[in-house]
C-alpha cells in the first residue's frame, strides 16, 4: 500500500510552504509570531500558537525531506539531514555531534526513545538553578498530552539482538533494565530511523505538529538561515535571513527580512545561543552559550558467535539505569546504558580506526554488538559543560573541555558495559579507544581498561543530545531566560527548545522538550491572545 506524502498532499491543498531558494533578495514577511527552527520546540510552539488563530511564520535552515525522500541511504541522508553533514564536532574534535537539520529538526532523524524528565533532574534545577514552578507534578499533564499525541509507549515488540544484549546481560548480573518508550505508530521495525522514516511511522514533528500548524494557517519557509536579530531598544524589531545554497552548506542566497510582534528561538542547543551571539544580544552577565551539555557517549564493542544484525529492528528498545543515580544527583557522574543502530556507515564512523583493523571489525559487523553510555553532565561542580563560540565566519562551534571527572565516568562505564556484554555471551569485547583491542575474557578486559590512556582523541566520544546554552532560571546573573523561557533582557523574545536546560537531562531529551515547550508555549498563547 503506497505511503502518502503528507507534504505533497498538503501543498496541493493550500499549505503555505516556500523554498527560500526561490525567493528574491529584498523579500519581506511578517507575522504575529516568528519561530526560528522547526524541531521539537519550534513545531510544538507553532501548533499551539497557530491553532489559537495567531499568524505564525516558521523558518528552517534545513531542507524539506519527506517520506518520499527517505530511502535508508546513509550516504545521502547524513549529508542532507544533519548539521554540517553529520561532521559537526566540538572545537578540538574531541566529541562528534550528531544533530539534525531539516524540516522537523532532530525529531526527523532521532532513534525514537522518549523518556520523561527524571524527577531528580527537575528537583536539581529547582534547588540549584532557581528554576521556579517546573516540577514533576506540574509537568505530568504535559507529558501525558505529548505521549497521547505522539503515540509514546513502551515498545511491545521483542528487542532485536543488539538491544537484547543489555537485557540478557543485566538479567544474568541482576542489574536494572527496562523497555524504552518510543514515539511510533505502525512501526515496521525497519531500523533506519536515523535516515528518516519512509513509512511516517515515527511520530516526529515532520508528520505531527508541523502538519497541524500548516493546517491551521502557519507558513513554513525552509532552506533559510536566520543570520541576525535586529534590536530596537529592548525589543526584537526584525530578523535578517539568507537563503541556503543548493547543497545546504552555505547561506549565500537571497537576503530576506522577517518581522513579528513576538520572536521564538527554537534552533536547539548551539544554534540558538549562536544566533544571539551573532546578534550581539544583551548579555550583561556573560551567560550566553555557557553550560552547554552533550551527554558525552563512549562505546564498548563486542563480538558474538551468533548473528546480531544490529542494523535491523528498532534501534533502541532496552536501557539500563543501574549506574545513573546510584550515588545521588551530585556524586560521581552517572550514566545511562543503551545501544545505537549499527548500519555500516554510522558504525564505521563511531568505531574509528582504519586499514586492516577497521576492515576486520566491519567484516564481523553482523556478529557484533555496540553498547553506549550516556554521561549525565552538568550536575557536579566539576562538570560545567561547554561554551558556544563563533568562528570568524559567524558559524558556531562548541568549546567542551574534557577533564578527569569525565574520564573517571568513561572508565567506570567501560567496565560496566564489558561486564554486561560478557554476561550476555560475548566471545570478545573491546573498548572503542585508539589503542583498544579485543579481550577474550572479563579479567583480561578489566586489566586493559585500567591500563588505557584517558586523553583527548584516544577515547572516542560522540553525542546526539545538545542541551543548554540559554539556561533558564530566575536569577538574571546566572540564566539567560526566566522559568517561562522569556529572555531576561529582551521583552518580546522567547527561547523554547532544549537550550533552556540548565543541565543535561539524564535521559534522551525529546519528550522533555515536548512537555516543557507545550506548557510554556500555551502560557505564551494565553498572553498573546488575551
Backbone torsions as a table, in degrees:
resi	resn	phi	psi	omega
1	UNK	NA	126.6	-177.4
2	UNK	-61.1	143.5	176.3
3	UNK	-90.0	122.2	-178.2
4	UNK	-67.4	140.3	173.1
5	UNK	-91.1	106.5	-173.6
6	UNK	-58.0	-33.6	-174.8
7	UNK	-79.3	-37.2	174.6
8	UNK	-59.8	-45.3	-179.8
9	UNK	-67.7	-44.4	-176.4
10	UNK	-65.2	-43.7	179.8
11	UNK	-63.3	-38.1	177.7
12	UNK	-63.8	-27.3	-179.1
13	UNK	-92.8	1.8	172.9
14	UNK	115.5	5.2	175.7
15	UNK	-56.7	142.1	178.3
16	UNK	-92.4	90.3	-179.3
17	UNK	-124.9	123.9	-174.3
18	UNK	-127.1	133.1	171.3
19	UNK	-86.3	118.9	-173.6
20	UNK	-62.5	-21.1	-180.0
21	UNK	-68.9	-10.6	178.2
22	UNK	-93.5	-2.0	-176.4
23	UNK	-91.3	156.3	175.8
24	UNK	-99.7	149.4	176.6
25	UNK	-57.2	142.6	-179.8
26	UNK	96.7	-8.7	178.8
27	UNK	-63.9	145.3	178.3
28	UNK	-130.1	145.5	176.6
29	UNK	-133.8	146.0	178.4
30	UNK	-134.9	156.2	-179.1
31	UNK	-159.6	171.1	171.9
32	UNK	-70.8	-41.6	-178.4
33	UNK	-133.6	129.3	173.8
34	UNK	-104.8	128.0	179.0
35	UNK	-116.0	123.2	-178.1
36	UNK	-102.7	103.4	-176.8
37	UNK	116.1	138.5	-174.5
38	UNK	-120.5	21.1	-179.6
39	UNK	-85.6	-147.4	-173.2
40	UNK	-57.2	-45.7	-178.6
41	UNK	-76.2	-45.0	-176.7
42	UNK	-66.7	-45.8	-178.0
43	UNK	-68.2	-40.0	177.6
44	UNK	-61.1	-44.2	178.2
45	UNK	-63.1	-43.3	-177.3
46	UNK	-61.0	-42.5	179.9
47	UNK	-62.3	-48.0	-176.1
48	UNK	-65.1	-43.1	-174.9
49	UNK	-76.5	-39.3	-179.3
50	UNK	-71.2	-34.7	178.7
51	UNK	-70.0	-14.1	174.8
52	UNK	-89.3	2.6	176.7
53	UNK	95.5	1.1	178.4
54	UNK	-77.3	146.5	175.8
55	UNK	-80.3	114.5	-172.7
56	UNK	-115.9	131.8	174.9
57	UNK	-117.7	123.1	178.9
58	UNK	-109.6	130.9	171.9
59	UNK	-119.4	148.0	-175.9
60	UNK	-139.7	129.8	-179.8
61	UNK	-68.6	-36.3	-179.0
62	UNK	-78.2	178.0	-178.0
63	UNK	-92.1	172.5	175.8
64	UNK	-93.0	108.5	176.0
65	UNK	-121.2	132.7	-170.9
66	UNK	-127.6	-173.5	-177.3
67	UNK	-55.6	-32.0	178.1
68	UNK	-65.6	-29.0	-175.8
69	UNK	-83.0	-24.1	-168.1
70	UNK	-84.6	112.2	-175.9
71	UNK	-117.1	6.1	-175.0
72	UNK	67.9	27.2	-176.9
73	UNK	-98.2	101.2	-176.7
74	UNK	-60.1	-39.0	-174.5
75	UNK	-58.5	-42.8	-179.6
76	UNK	-86.0	-36.8	-172.0
77	UNK	-63.8	-44.4	-177.6
78	UNK	-65.6	-36.9	179.0
79	UNK	-68.2	-36.9	-173.7
80	UNK	-85.8	-34.3	-163.7
81	UNK	-107.7	-1.2	-175.0
82	UNK	-125.3	152.2	175.4
83	UNK	-57.2	133.6	176.5
84	UNK	53.6	36.6	177.6
85	UNK	60.3	32.8	-178.2
86	UNK	69.4	13.8	-179.4
87	UNK	-106.2	11.3	178.5
88	UNK	-64.1	137.5	176.4
89	UNK	-140.3	171.4	168.6
90	UNK	-68.1	167.0	-171.2
91	UNK	-55.4	-38.7	-177.8
92	UNK	-92.8	6.8	179.6
93	UNK	74.5	12.0	-176.2
94	UNK	-75.2	-26.6	-178.1
95	UNK	-133.2	120.4	172.5
96	UNK	-75.5	141.1	-174.9
97	UNK	-123.8	113.5	172.8
98	UNK	-91.0	110.7	-178.7
99	UNK	-135.9	125.6	-175.9
100	UNK	-67.4	152.7	173.1
101	UNK	-153.6	92.7	173.9
102	UNK	-168.0	176.1	175.9
103	UNK	-60.3	124.8	-172.4
104	UNK	100.6	-11.6	176.9
105	UNK	59.1	-147.7	-178.2
106	UNK	-65.3	-19.2	-180.0
107	UNK	-66.8	-22.4	179.2
108	UNK	-70.8	-27.2	-171.9
109	UNK	-122.1	3.5	-177.7
110	UNK	-75.5	179.0	-172.0
111	UNK	-101.0	15.4	167.8
112	UNK	78.8	-1.4	-179.4
113	UNK	-65.5	132.4	-170.5
114	UNK	-136.8	95.9	-179.6
115	UNK	-108.5	142.9	168.6
116	UNK	-67.9	153.0	176.4
117	UNK	-61.1	125.2	-179.9
118	UNK	-57.7	142.6	178.3
119	UNK	-55.2	-40.0	-177.7
120	UNK	-62.4	-34.6	179.1
121	UNK	-67.4	-47.1	-179.3
122	UNK	-63.7	-39.3	178.7
123	UNK	-65.5	-38.6	177.9
124	UNK	-63.2	-41.3	178.9
125	UNK	-60.7	-41.4	179.9
126	UNK	-68.1	-43.1	-174.4
127	UNK	-73.4	-38.0	-169.6
128	UNK	-107.8	-31.3	-172.0
129	UNK	-114.4	11.0	175.1
130	UNK	54.8	39.8	170.4
131	UNK	-82.6	127.0	-170.3
132	UNK	-112.0	131.3	171.0
133	UNK	78.7	10.7	179.6
134	UNK	-118.6	94.1	-179.0
135	UNK	-131.4	177.9	-174.0
136	UNK	-60.6	-41.0	-177.2
137	UNK	-67.4	-44.7	-176.4
138	UNK	-73.8	-24.8	177.6
139	UNK	-85.6	-15.7	-174.1
140	UNK	-53.0	-47.8	179.9
141	UNK	-64.8	-26.8	179.1
142	UNK	-76.5	-35.1	172.0
143	UNK	-62.5	-46.6	-177.5
144	UNK	-61.0	-41.7	179.9
145	UNK	-62.2	-46.4	-179.9
146	UNK	-64.8	-39.6	-179.5
147	UNK	-63.5	-38.7	178.6
148	UNK	-70.1	-43.4	-177.6
149	UNK	-65.8	-34.2	-170.6
150	UNK	-108.7	11.6	175.5
151	UNK	63.9	33.3	-175.4
152	UNK	-82.0	122.4	176.2
153	UNK	-161.5	159.9	178.1
154	UNK	-57.8	138.4	-176.4
155	UNK	-64.6	125.1	-173.2
156	UNK	-91.4	-14.2	-179.2
157	UNK	-83.0	142.1	176.2
158	UNK	-53.2	141.8	-178.6
159	UNK	-64.0	152.1	171.9
160	UNK	-69.7	170.8	-173.2
161	UNK	-63.8	-29.1	179.3
162	UNK	-63.9	-47.1	177.4
163	UNK	-71.0	-32.0	-176.5
164	UNK	-65.9	-19.5	175.9
165	UNK	-60.1	-41.8	178.4
166	UNK	-64.1	-47.2	-177.1
167	UNK	-60.9	-52.0	-175.1
168	UNK	-69.8	-37.8	178.8
169	UNK	-65.6	-44.3	179.5
170	UNK	-66.6	-37.0	177.6
171	UNK	-62.7	-41.7	178.1
172	UNK	-61.6	-37.2	-176.2
173	UNK	-90.9	-6.2	-175.1
174	UNK	60.4	41.0	176.0
175	UNK	-100.8	163.8	179.6
176	UNK	-66.1	138.7	164.6
177	UNK	-151.3	158.0	178.3
178	UNK	-156.4	167.0	179.6
179	UNK	-86.0	138.9	-177.4
180	UNK	-84.1	131.4	170.0
181	UNK	-70.8	139.2	-179.2
182	UNK	-125.8	150.3	177.9
183	UNK	-98.1	79.4	-178.3
184	UNK	-138.3	153.2	169.4
185	UNK	-138.3	123.7	179.5
186	UNK	72.0	29.6	-178.5
187	UNK	-66.8	133.0	180.0
188	UNK	-97.2	9.4	173.2
189	UNK	64.9	33.9	-177.7
190	UNK	-69.7	-42.4	177.0
191	UNK	99.5	-3.6	-176.2
192	UNK	-101.7	37.5	-178.6
193	UNK	-56.2	-33.6	-176.3
194	UNK	-71.0	-9.4	177.4
195	UNK	-112.5	16.4	-179.9
196	UNK	92.4	137.6	-175.4
197	UNK	-86.2	116.6	-179.6
198	UNK	-74.8	-10.3	-175.6
199	UNK	-103.6	-1.2	-173.1
200	UNK	57.6	24.6	179.2
201	UNK	-78.6	-39.8	175.4
202	UNK	-65.6	125.0	-176.2
203	UNK	-85.8	62.6	178.0
204	UNK	-77.4	173.8	176.2
205	UNK	-65.3	-25.7	179.8
206	UNK	-59.3	-33.6	-173.8
207	UNK	-115.3	4.5	-178.4
208	UNK	-124.5	-83.5	-171.7
209	UNK	-69.8	-35.6	178.6
210	UNK	-65.9	-48.1	174.3
211	UNK	-57.4	-36.6	178.3
212	UNK	-63.8	-42.0	179.3
213	UNK	-65.8	-41.7	179.7
214	UNK	-66.4	-37.2	175.4
215	UNK	-62.6	-29.2	-179.2
216	UNK	-88.3	4.1	173.4
217	UNK	106.4	1.6	177.8
218	UNK	-64.9	154.5	174.4
219	UNK	-109.9	139.3	178.5
220	UNK	-120.3	125.5	171.9
221	UNK	-117.0	117.7	179.8
222	UNK	-107.0	170.0	-172.9
223	UNK	59.3	39.4	-179.1
224	UNK	-133.7	120.5	-178.6
225	UNK	-98.8	128.2	172.4
226	UNK	-74.0	118.1	-177.0
227	UNK	-90.6	-41.4	-171.5
228	UNK	-160.7	140.5	171.3
229	UNK	-86.1	143.1	176.8
230	UNK	-105.8	128.9	-175.4
231	UNK	-108.4	144.6	171.0
232	UNK	-129.0	97.2	-172.9
233	UNK	66.8	-128.6	-179.0
234	UNK	-99.0	27.0	179.0
235	UNK	-127.5	152.9	170.4
236	UNK	-84.2	121.2	-179.8
237	UNK	-100.5	-14.9	179.2
238	UNK	-175.2	171.9	178.6
239	UNK	-134.3	129.1	174.4
240	UNK	-91.4	132.4	-177.2
241	UNK	-138.0	158.1	177.4
242	UNK	-136.4	144.5	178.2
243	UNK	-71.4	146.3	177.3
244	UNK	-79.0	162.6	173.9
245	UNK	-82.4	-178.7	-172.2
246	UNK	-64.0	-31.9	-177.8
247	UNK	-95.6	6.0	174.2
248	UNK	62.1	25.8	179.1
249	UNK	-109.8	1.3	178.7
250	UNK	-157.7	141.2	177.0
251	UNK	-98.2	87.7	-178.4
252	UNK	-127.8	21.3	-179.0
253	UNK	-94.5	-150.4	-175.5
254	UNK	-61.2	142.5	174.7
255	UNK	-89.1	126.5	-173.9
256	UNK	-123.3	142.5	175.8
257	UNK	-112.4	134.1	-177.5
258	UNK	-122.3	139.8	179.5
259	UNK	-135.8	143.4	179.0
260	UNK	-160.1	155.1	177.5
261	UNK	-69.8	-30.4	178.1
262	UNK	-138.4	141.3	-178.0
263	UNK	-120.4	135.5	177.0
264	UNK	-117.8	125.1	172.0
265	UNK	-91.3	126.9	-178.7
266	UNK	-145.4	38.9	179.8
267	UNK	-86.5	-4.7	179.1
268	UNK	89.1	174.9	176.7
269	UNK	-56.6	151.6	-174.2
270	UNK	73.7	-53.9	-172.3
271	UNK	-74.8	-42.6	179.8
272	UNK	-66.1	-49.3	176.6
273	UNK	-62.8	-32.7	180.0
274	UNK	-63.6	-40.5	178.0
275	UNK	-62.6	-40.8	178.2
276	UNK	-67.2	-37.2	177.5
277	UNK	-66.0	-43.7	178.9
278	UNK	-62.0	-32.1	-176.3
279	UNK	-85.5	-2.7	-176.0
280	UNK	52.2	47.6	178.2
281	UNK	-65.8	151.7	178.1
282	UNK	-53.8	130.8	-179.0
283	UNK	-151.7	62.8	-170.4
284	UNK	-63.7	-20.7	-178.4
285	UNK	-111.8	15.5	172.8
286	UNK	55.1	51.8	-177.3
287	UNK	-104.5	-16.2	-174.5
288	UNK	-63.7	128.9	176.8
289	UNK	82.3	-12.3	179.6
290	UNK	-73.0	160.6	176.6
291	UNK	54.0	53.4	172.3
292	UNK	-97.2	129.4	-171.4
293	UNK	-120.2	158.2	-169.7
294	UNK	-132.8	-7.5	-165.3
295	UNK	48.0	60.0	-179.6
296	UNK	-52.6	137.3	-173.2
297	UNK	-117.1	131.7	166.3
298	UNK	-113.8	169.5	-166.4
299	UNK	-131.0	148.1	170.7
300	UNK	-128.8	130.2	-172.5
301	UNK	-107.3	131.9	-177.9
302	UNK	-132.9	149.5	175.1
303	UNK	-116.7	143.2	-177.8
304	UNK	-124.4	162.4	176.4
305	UNK	-78.1	-27.9	-179.9
306	UNK	-99.9	163.4	-178.1
307	UNK	-69.9	139.9	175.1
308	UNK	-105.9	-43.7	178.7
309	UNK	50.7	52.9	-175.8
310	UNK	-68.4	-0.8	177.0
311	UNK	-86.7	-7.0	177.8
312	UNK	-113.3	153.5	175.4
313	UNK	89.4	165.4	-179.1
314	UNK	-50.1	125.3	-172.9
315	UNK	-59.8	-42.0	-178.2
316	UNK	-132.1	119.9	178.0
317	UNK	-138.4	-10.7	179.9
318	UNK	-131.1	140.1	175.3
319	UNK	-139.7	167.3	173.1
320	UNK	-135.0	130.5	173.7
321	UNK	-107.7	26.2	-178.7
322	UNK	-53.8	-34.0	-174.6
323	UNK	-115.9	16.0	-174.0
324	UNK	-79.6	-50.8	-173.8
325	UNK	-122.6	14.1	-171.6
326	UNK	-58.0	-31.5	-177.7
327	UNK	-115.0	31.1	175.7
328	UNK	81.5	174.2	-175.1
329	UNK	-66.9	-40.2	-170.2
330	UNK	-109.1	14.1	175.8
331	UNK	-79.1	-158.3	175.0
332	UNK	-52.6	148.9	-173.2
333	UNK	-59.7	122.1	177.0
334	UNK	-80.7	168.7	178.9
335	UNK	-150.1	148.6	178.5
336	UNK	-103.7	137.3	-177.5
337	UNK	-104.9	127.6	178.6
338	UNK	-144.2	-175.8	170.2
339	UNK	-126.2	155.4	172.9
340	UNK	-98.7	166.9	169.2
341	UNK	-66.6	158.0	-173.9
342	UNK	-126.2	43.6	171.0
343	UNK	-63.3	154.3	-170.0
344	UNK	-57.2	-45.9	-174.0
345	UNK	-67.4	-47.8	-177.7
346	UNK	-66.9	-36.0	179.5
347	UNK	-66.4	-44.5	179.1
348	UNK	-61.3	-38.7	-179.8
349	UNK	-68.2	-40.4	-178.0
350	UNK	-70.7	-37.5	-178.9
351	UNK	-73.4	-30.5	-178.2
352	UNK	67.9	-160.3	-177.7
353	UNK	77.4	176.9	-178.7
354	UNK	-159.6	175.8	174.8
355	UNK	63.9	-143.6	-173.3
356	UNK	-64.7	-33.4	179.6
357	UNK	-64.2	-46.5	-179.9
358	UNK	-65.1	-41.7	179.7
359	UNK	-61.4	-43.0	-178.8
360	UNK	-63.4	-40.8	179.3
361	UNK	-66.1	-45.8	-175.7
362	UNK	-69.6	-27.8	176.1
363	UNK	-64.5	-25.0	-179.8
364	UNK	-100.1	16.0	-173.4
365	UNK	-54.9	-43.9	-176.0
366	UNK	-65.2	-19.5	-177.8
367	UNK	-107.9	16.8	-171.8
368	UNK	-116.4	151.1	174.7
369	UNK	-122.6	142.2	175.6
370	UNK	-124.4	125.7	179.7
371	UNK	-114.8	147.5	-178.0
372	UNK	-127.6	150.8	173.9
373	UNK	-120.8	120.7	179.3
374	UNK	-92.7	111.2	-176.9
375	UNK	-75.1	132.8	-178.8
376	UNK	-86.3	85.9	-175.1
377	UNK	-87.7	152.2	172.7
378	UNK	105.2	-2.2	-174.5
379	UNK	-98.7	-16.3	-174.9
380	UNK	-115.0	152.2	-178.7
381	UNK	-62.4	-20.8	176.5
382	UNK	-91.8	8.2	178.9
383	UNK	-127.3	82.0	-175.1
384	UNK	-99.9	3.0	175.2
385	UNK	75.5	-157.0	-176.7
386	UNK	-115.6	176.7	179.3
387	UNK	-126.5	127.8	177.0
388	UNK	-75.8	129.0	176.1
389	UNK	-130.7	164.9	-177.7
390	UNK	-106.7	138.5	171.5
391	UNK	-76.9	175.5	-178.2
392	UNK	-59.7	-31.2	-178.9
393	UNK	-87.3	6.3	178.4
394	UNK	88.8	-6.6	178.1
395	UNK	-76.8	151.8	-174.9
396	UNK	-90.5	155.0	167.3
397	UNK	-144.6	169.3	-173.8
398	UNK	-122.4	119.9	174.0
399	UNK	-87.2	106.7	-175.8
400	UNK	-124.8	91.8	-178.9
401	UNK	-65.7	143.3	177.1
402	UNK	-104.4	133.7	-175.9
403	UNK	-134.5	178.2	-175.5
404	UNK	-64.8	-28.9	178.4
405	UNK	-60.8	-42.3	177.2
406	UNK	-71.2	-41.5	-177.8
407	UNK	-62.1	-34.4	177.7
408	UNK	-64.0	-38.1	176.8
409	UNK	-66.9	-40.4	178.0
410	UNK	-58.9	-45.4	-179.8
411	UNK	-61.7	-47.0	-179.2
412	UNK	-64.7	-37.4	-180.0
413	UNK	-66.2	-41.1	177.7
414	UNK	-61.0	-43.0	179.5
415	UNK	-60.8	-42.1	-179.2
416	UNK	-67.0	-45.8	-177.3
417	UNK	-64.7	-42.4	179.2
418	UNK	-62.4	-38.4	-180.0
419	UNK	-65.7	-40.4	177.7
420	UNK	-63.7	-45.5	-175.5
421	UNK	-64.7	-43.0	177.4
422	UNK	-66.2	-38.0	178.8
423	UNK	-63.9	-28.2	179.7
424	UNK	-84.1	-2.6	175.6
425	UNK	108.7	10.9	179.4
426	UNK	-60.4	144.5	176.2
427	UNK	-94.2	-15.3	177.5
428	UNK	-161.1	144.9	-179.2
429	UNK	-137.4	142.2	178.1
430	UNK	-137.0	136.9	170.2
431	UNK	-71.7	141.7	178.3
432	UNK	-82.3	96.0	-171.2
433	UNK	-148.0	150.6	-177.1
434	UNK	-55.3	-29.0	-178.9
435	UNK	-117.3	18.9	-179.6
436	UNK	-71.2	147.7	178.6
437	UNK	-139.4	159.8	179.4
438	UNK	-70.7	129.4	173.3
439	UNK	-106.9	142.4	-174.1
440	UNK	-93.8	-8.3	175.8
441	UNK	-151.3	167.1	-173.0
442	UNK	-65.3	-40.9	-178.4
443	UNK	-62.5	-42.6	178.5
444	UNK	-63.7	-41.1	179.7
445	UNK	-63.4	-46.4	-179.6
446	UNK	-61.0	-39.6	177.7
447	UNK	-64.1	-39.5	178.4
448	UNK	-61.9	-43.5	-177.8
449	UNK	-60.4	-39.0	-178.4
450	UNK	-70.3	-21.2	-176.3
451	UNK	-98.7	-3.7	-176.8
452	UNK	-70.5	157.9	171.3
453	UNK	-86.3	137.6	179.4
454	UNK	-114.8	89.3	-177.4
455	UNK	-155.3	165.2	-178.1
456	UNK	-49.7	133.0	175.3
457	UNK	76.0	-23.9	174.2
458	UNK	-72.6	-44.6	176.5
459	UNK	-86.1	123.1	178.3
460	UNK	-82.8	122.1	-179.3
461	UNK	-125.1	148.8	177.1
462	UNK	-147.7	172.2	178.6
463	UNK	-153.0	146.0	170.3
464	UNK	-125.1	11.8	-176.7
465	UNK	-130.5	105.0	177.5
466	UNK	-103.4	122.8	-174.1
467	UNK	-137.0	152.5	174.6
468	UNK	81.9	-172.7	-177.4
469	UNK	104.3	-24.2	172.9
470	UNK	-132.3	55.3	-168.6
471	UNK	-57.8	144.5	176.3
472	UNK	-94.2	156.7	179.4
473	UNK	163.0	160.5	-174.3
474	UNK	-80.3	-17.3	-177.6
475	UNK	-92.9	111.6	-179.2
476	UNK	-61.8	-20.4	179.1
477	UNK	-76.6	-13.8	-177.3
478	UNK	-121.1	-11.2	-173.6
479	UNK	-136.3	155.1	179.1
480	UNK	-85.5	-37.2	-180.0
481	UNK	-123.9	167.2	171.8
482	UNK	-83.5	-173.0	-175.3
483	UNK	-73.7	-5.7	174.2
484	UNK	-98.4	4.7	-179.6
485	UNK	80.3	10.8	179.1
486	UNK	-88.9	131.4	-179.1
487	UNK	-59.4	136.9	-175.4
488	UNK	-66.6	-23.3	-171.7
489	UNK	-124.3	-3.0	-180.0
490	UNK	-125.1	117.8	-165.2
491	UNK	-70.9	-32.9	-175.8
492	UNK	-109.5	33.6	-179.5
493	UNK	-125.1	125.4	172.8
494	UNK	-114.9	151.0	172.1
495	UNK	-120.1	115.3	-173.4
496	UNK	-129.2	74.2	177.5
497	UNK	-160.0	-171.5	-177.4
498	UNK	-67.8	-11.1	178.2
499	UNK	-69.5	-12.2	178.6
500	UNK	-69.8	-24.5	-168.9
501	UNK	-65.2	129.8	179.0
502	UNK	-75.1	-17.8	175.2
503	UNK	-140.6	-179.8	166.7
504	UNK	-68.3	172.4	-177.6
505	UNK	-86.7	-37.0	-171.1
506	UNK	89.5	12.3	176.9
507	UNK	-165.0	160.1	177.7
508	UNK	-52.8	131.2	-160.8
509	UNK	-91.2	-3.5	-168.5
510	UNK	-62.2	-42.0	-178.9
511	UNK	-67.6	-31.2	175.4
512	UNK	-61.1	-39.9	179.4
513	UNK	-68.8	-44.8	-179.5
514	UNK	-57.4	-47.2	-174.9
515	UNK	-70.8	-47.9	-178.4
516	UNK	-62.8	-47.1	-179.3
517	UNK	-69.2	-34.6	175.8
518	UNK	-55.8	-43.4	179.8
519	UNK	-70.9	-47.7	-175.2
520	UNK	-68.7	-38.2	178.3
521	UNK	-68.6	-32.2	176.8
522	UNK	-67.5	-38.5	176.3
523	UNK	-65.4	-39.5	177.8
524	UNK	-65.5	-42.1	176.7
525	UNK	-55.2	-46.9	-178.5
526	UNK	-61.3	-38.1	179.5
527	UNK	-69.4	-43.6	-175.5
528	UNK	-74.6	-21.6	-178.5
529	UNK	-104.4	2.9	-178.0
530	UNK	-67.4	NA	NA
